[in-house]
C-alpha cells in the first residue's frame, strides 16, 4: 500500500491548524472570563479591565488597588471634596499617600485606631489599620472621606465632628449607590453603620455625632477649634 505523502501532510497540517485554533479560542474565552472576575470587596462594575482604565488617575496615592476603587466610588458622593484633596488639592498640593499599616508601630496609643491622618515634613499620609485590608471598598471610601480632611498637624473637636459627619454622610450615599458594600462581617462596615445611625438619629445633622466626639476618650485633650474648623 503506497502512502500519498502530499495528502498525509495536508491532513496533518489541517489537524494542527484546527488544534491551534481551538486552543486560541479557549485562551481568548478564559481571558475574557478572567477580565470579568470582580473581587468580593468591589462593586460589580470594578472589573480588572475597568480598574486598568482608571488606574492612571489614582496610582499616585499608592500601590493598593482597592484604594483606586474606593477613591473612584467617591465621585458620585459628597466625598468628592475628599477625593480631590487626596489627589493633590490639599494644603501640601501633592497627592496624599495611602497605605495599610500596623498602627501600633507608630505608637501604642494608635493600636486600636481605624485610621490615622499623618503629616511628615511637607507630605501627607493616610494610614489605615491593616485589620481593614479585607473591608469592602465602599467602607474604605467613607473612611478616606474622613481622613482626607486632616491636612495639617492641628486637630480639634470641631474638626473631628466635621470629619465624622462627612464619613457618615458619604457612607449613607454609598449604600444607596452600592448596597452590596453593607457586609456586616467587616468591623469597618459596623463602624460605618454606627455612624449612619447617629446621623439618622439626629435627622441628618451632626447633633449625635458631635456628642459622640465629645465623649470619645481619645479626643479628651483636643482643643475646641483648629484652623479651618472654627465652629462646633
C-alpha positions as CSV (number, residue, x, y, z in Angstrom):
1,X,0.0,0.0,0.0
2,X,1.5,3.3,-1.1
3,X,1.2,6.4,1.1
4,X,0.4,9.7,-0.6
5,X,2.8,11.9,1.4
6,X,1.2,15.1,0.0
7,X,-2.3,14.1,1.2
8,X,-1.0,12.9,4.5
9,X,1.0,16.1,5.1
10,X,-2.1,18.2,4.1
11,X,-4.2,16.3,6.6
12,X,-1.7,16.7,9.4
13,X,-1.5,20.5,8.7
14,X,-5.3,20.8,8.8
15,X,-5.3,18.9,12.1
16,X,-2.6,21.1,13.6
17,X,-4.4,24.3,12.5
18,X,-7.7,23.2,14.0
19,X,-5.9,22.3,17.2
20,X,-4.2,25.7,17.4
21,X,-7.5,27.5,16.5
22,X,-9.4,25.7,19.3
23,X,-6.6,26.5,21.8
24,X,-6.6,30.2,20.8
25,X,-10.4,30.2,21.2
26,X,-10.2,28.6,24.7
27,X,-7.5,31.0,25.8
28,X,-9.5,34.0,24.5
29,X,-12.6,32.8,26.3
30,X,-10.6,32.3,29.5
31,X,-9.0,35.7,29.2
32,X,-12.5,37.2,28.8
33,X,-13.7,35.4,31.9
34,X,-10.6,36.5,33.9
35,X,-11.2,40.1,32.9
36,X,-14.7,40.0,34.4
37,X,-13.8,38.4,37.8
38,X,-14.6,41.0,40.4
39,X,-13.2,40.7,44.0
40,X,-15.9,40.4,46.7
41,X,-14.8,43.7,48.1
42,X,-15.6,45.6,45.0
43,X,-18.9,46.6,43.3
44,X,-19.7,44.6,40.2
45,X,-18.6,47.3,37.7
46,X,-15.0,47.3,39.0
47,X,-13.7,44.5,36.8
48,X,-9.9,44.1,36.2
49,X,-10.4,45.8,32.8
50,X,-12.2,48.8,34.3
51,X,-9.7,49.2,37.0
52,X,-6.9,49.2,34.4
53,X,-8.6,52.1,32.8
54,X,-8.9,54.2,36.0
55,X,-5.5,53.2,37.5
56,X,-3.6,56.1,35.9
57,X,-5.9,58.6,37.7
58,X,-5.1,57.1,41.1
59,X,-1.7,55.4,41.1
60,X,0.0,58.4,42.6
61,X,-1.6,57.7,46.0
62,X,-0.1,54.2,46.5
63,X,0.2,50.7,45.3
64,X,-3.0,49.1,46.7
65,X,-5.6,48.7,44.0
66,X,-8.5,48.8,46.5
67,X,-7.7,52.5,47.2
68,X,-8.2,53.2,43.5
69,X,-11.6,51.6,43.6
70,X,-12.5,53.4,46.9
71,X,-11.5,56.8,45.5
72,X,-13.4,56.2,42.3
73,X,-16.5,55.4,44.3
74,X,-16.4,58.8,45.9
75,X,-17.0,60.5,42.6
76,X,-20.8,60.3,42.9
77,X,-20.9,61.4,46.6
78,X,-20.3,64.3,48.9
79,X,-16.9,62.8,49.3
80,X,-15.7,64.3,46.0
81,X,-14.1,67.1,48.1
82,X,-12.0,64.4,49.9
83,X,-11.2,62.5,46.7
84,X,-9.8,65.7,45.2
85,X,-7.9,66.5,48.3
86,X,-6.3,63.1,48.3
87,X,-5.4,63.5,44.6
88,X,-3.5,66.8,45.4
89,X,-6.0,69.6,46.0
90,X,-4.8,70.0,49.6
91,X,-2.5,72.2,51.7
92,X,0.6,70.3,50.5
93,X,-0.5,70.5,46.9
94,X,0.7,66.9,46.5
95,X,-1.2,63.6,46.4
96,X,-1.8,62.0,49.8
97,X,0.0,58.6,50.2
98,X,-2.3,55.9,51.5
99,X,-1.3,52.5,52.9
100,X,-2.3,49.8,55.3
101,X,-0.2,49.9,58.4
102,X,0.1,48.2,61.8
103,X,-0.6,51.5,63.7
104,X,0.9,50.2,66.9
105,X,4.3,50.5,65.3
106,X,3.7,54.3,65.1
107,X,2.6,54.4,68.7
108,X,0.9,52.0,71.1
109,X,-1.8,54.7,71.5
110,X,-2.9,54.2,67.9
111,X,-3.1,50.4,68.0
112,X,-6.9,50.3,68.0
113,X,-7.4,53.3,65.7
114,X,-9.2,52.5,62.4
115,X,-7.1,55.1,60.5
116,X,-4.7,57.9,61.0
117,X,-4.1,61.1,59.1
118,X,-0.3,62.0,59.3
119,X,1.9,64.8,58.2
120,X,5.6,64.1,57.7
121,X,7.5,67.2,56.6
122,X,5.5,68.7,53.8
123,X,3.9,65.3,52.8
124,X,0.5,64.0,53.9
125,X,-0.3,60.4,54.6
126,X,-3.3,58.3,55.5
127,X,-2.5,55.1,57.3
128,X,-5.4,52.6,57.6
129,X,-5.3,49.9,60.2
130,X,-4.2,46.7,58.5
131,X,-7.1,44.8,60.0
132,X,-9.3,46.5,57.4
133,X,-7.4,45.1,54.4
134,X,-10.4,42.9,53.5
135,X,-13.1,45.5,54.1
136,X,-15.4,46.5,51.3
137,X,-14.1,49.3,49.1
138,X,-17.2,51.3,49.9
139,X,-16.4,51.3,53.6
140,X,-12.8,52.3,52.9
141,X,-14.2,55.1,50.7
142,X,-16.2,56.5,53.6
143,X,-13.2,56.3,55.9
144,X,-11.0,58.1,53.4
145,X,-13.5,60.9,53.1
146,X,-13.0,61.5,56.8
147,X,-9.2,61.2,56.9
148,X,-8.7,63.5,53.9
149,X,-9.9,66.4,56.0
150,X,-6.9,66.2,58.3
151,X,-4.3,68.1,56.3
152,X,-2.1,69.7,59.0
153,X,-0.6,69.0,62.4
154,X,-3.6,70.6,64.1
155,X,-6.8,68.9,65.2
156,X,-9.8,69.8,67.2
157,X,-13.2,68.7,68.4
158,X,-14.8,70.8,65.7
159,X,-12.6,69.1,63.0
160,X,-13.3,65.6,64.2
161,X,-17.0,66.4,64.3
162,X,-17.0,67.6,60.8
163,X,-14.9,64.6,59.6
164,X,-17.1,62.0,61.3
165,X,-20.2,63.7,59.9
166,X,-18.6,63.6,56.4
167,X,-17.9,59.9,56.8
168,X,-21.5,59.2,57.9
169,X,-23.0,61.1,55.0
170,X,-20.7,59.5,52.5
171,X,-21.4,56.0,53.8
172,X,-25.2,56.7,53.6
173,X,-24.8,57.8,50.0
174,X,-22.5,54.8,49.1
175,X,-25.1,52.4,50.4
176,X,-27.7,53.9,48.1
177,X,-25.3,53.6,45.1
178,X,-23.7,50.3,46.1
179,X,-25.8,48.4,48.6
180,X,-23.6,45.3,48.3
181,X,-21.0,47.3,50.3
182,X,-23.0,46.6,53.5
183,X,-21.1,43.5,54.6
184,X,-21.6,43.3,58.4
185,X,-18.9,40.7,58.8
186,X,-16.4,43.6,58.4
187,X,-15.6,45.6,61.5
188,X,-15.2,48.7,59.4
189,X,-18.7,48.3,58.0
190,X,-20.0,48.0,61.5
191,X,-18.3,51.3,62.4
192,X,-19.8,53.0,59.4
193,X,-23.3,51.7,60.3
194,X,-22.9,53.0,63.8
195,X,-22.1,56.5,62.4
196,X,-25.0,56.2,59.9
197,X,-27.4,55.5,62.8
198,X,-26.2,58.6,64.7
199,X,-26.7,60.7,61.6
200,X,-30.2,59.4,61.2
201,X,-31.0,59.8,64.9
202,X,-30.0,63.5,64.6
203,X,-32.3,63.9,61.5
204,X,-29.2,64.1,59.2
205,X,-27.5,66.7,61.4
206,X,-24.3,66.3,63.4
207,X,-26.2,66.5,66.7
208,X,-25.5,63.0,68.0
209,X,-22.2,62.6,66.2
210,X,-20.9,65.7,68.0
211,X,-22.0,64.2,71.3
212,X,-20.1,61.0,70.4
213,X,-16.9,63.0,69.6
214,X,-17.2,65.0,72.8
215,X,-17.4,61.7,74.8
216,X,-14.5,60.0,73.0
217,X,-11.6,59.5,75.4
218,X,-9.1,59.7,72.5
219,X,-10.1,63.3,71.9
220,X,-10.1,64.5,75.6
221,X,-7.0,66.7,75.1
222,X,-8.1,68.3,71.8
223,X,-8.9,72.0,71.7
224,X,-12.4,73.0,70.6
225,X,-11.2,74.5,67.3
226,X,-8.4,74.3,64.8
227,X,-7.6,76.2,61.6
228,X,-10.4,75.9,59.1
229,X,-12.7,74.5,61.7
230,X,-13.8,77.4,63.9
231,X,-17.3,76.4,64.6
232,X,-18.9,73.5,66.5
